Amino acid sequence: MMELERPVWPRGNRCAAAITLNLNAELFWLDLDPDCADKPKTLSLGQYGMNRGIGRILDILEERKLHATAFVPGWVAEHYADTLRSVAERGHEIGVMGSRDENMALYTKEEQKHSLKKSIEAVERVCGTTPRGFRTPQGELTLETLQAAKELGLAYSSNLSCDDRPCEIDLGNGEAMTEIPIHWVNYDLPYFAFNYHPAFPAGQGRIANYTGVLDNWIDEFDGAAEYGLCYVLQLDPAMIGAPGRTGLLEELLDHMQSEKDVWFATCGEIAEYSKKQDE
């Protein structure tokens, strides 16, 4: 069996780990069905994350002295400005996710660039910091999306599933962009999101068993630790921020921190380190 090259991590650590937050608020449901604008119950599913869930997650991270990377659409940055400022003030990195909850793959390069620019400007106004990385709102993008992000000065993407180590993506125009890969198995939303009308998931599958999800996440982390990879966890505050689920995050983080040679870092820190290693 071919053995993949093991990355070299700072201070002799055997693997890297990034905790990331997707702050979509109610935009997730509005994109699923624009009629949700007149459905307070459905909108509340997303609002809950920014009103209640996010505070619990931030407390859990602070107790463990961990810093996350939060990706936010411009609309959410503006409508939840105080909440986003509290995330930044507690030492977490802020990245962008476009203007609203757009499917970037359906837009021209200039439209995508305009969307990302609006999000960058919103974060700068609210937090006083310039974002360095981005994640697309719906996980869809084109090569032009990456080109537009690069042209706007963004340093890294965290969208693709091409590897389990930071890597450089050829943009096809003589440029490259650092990628921090992600994988569905380490994302809470597919396990826990549920609604009747509009139906999500479309087949009306039920909410996953909590213990099974925790087992999946621990197994994935243990694999990353064994092979010296980069473990990236995606969290939506409306999902993991519920009282009965925060314990999953606590158990996972405690397990991860029980390993003494893990480099916990923001996506920006990982991207910067990876870029230097490639020079």
Stockholm file with secondary structure:
# STOCKHOLM 1.0

chainA/1-279         MMELERPVWPRGNRCAAAITLNLNAELFWLDLDPDCADKPKTLSLGQYGMNRGIGRILDILEERKLHATAFVPGWVAEHYADTLRSVAERGHEIGVMGSRDENMALYTKEEQKHSLKKSIEAVERVCGTTPRGFRTPQGELTLETLQAAKELGLAYSSNLSCDDRPCEIDLGNGEAMTEIPIHWVNYDLPYFAFNYHPAFPAGQGRIANYTGVLDNWIDEFDGAAEYGLCYVLQLDPAMIGAPGRTGLLEELLDHMQSEKDVWFATCGEIAEYSKKQDE
#=GR chainA/1-279 SS CCCCCCCCCGGGCSEEEEEEEECCTTHHHHHHCGGGGGCHHHHHHHHHIIIIIHHHHHHHHHHTTCCCEEEECHHHHHHTHHHHHHHHHTTCEEEECCSSSCCGGGSCHHHHHHHHHHHHHHHHHHHSCCCCEECCTTSCCCHHHHHHHHHTTCCEECCCCSCSSCEEEECSSSCEEEECCCCGGGBSHHHHCCBTTTTBSTTCCCCCCHHHHHHHHHHHHHHHHHHTCEEEEEECHHHHTSTTTHHHHHHHHHHHHHSTTEEECCHHHHHHHHHHHHC
#=GC SS_cons         CCCCCCCCCGGGCSEEEEEEEECCTTHHHHHHCGGGGGCHHHHHHHHHIIIIIHHHHHHHHHHTTCCCEEEECHHHHHHTHHHHHHHHHTTCEEEECCSSSCCGGGSCHHHHHHHHHHHHHHHHHHHSCCCCEECCTTSCCCHHHHHHHHHTTCCEECCCCSCSSCEEEECSSSCEEEECCCCGGGBSHHHHCCBTTTTBSTTCCCCCCHHHHHHHHHHHHHHHHHHTCEEEEEECHHHHTSTTTHHHHHHHHHHHHHSTTEEECCHHHHHHHHHHHHC
//
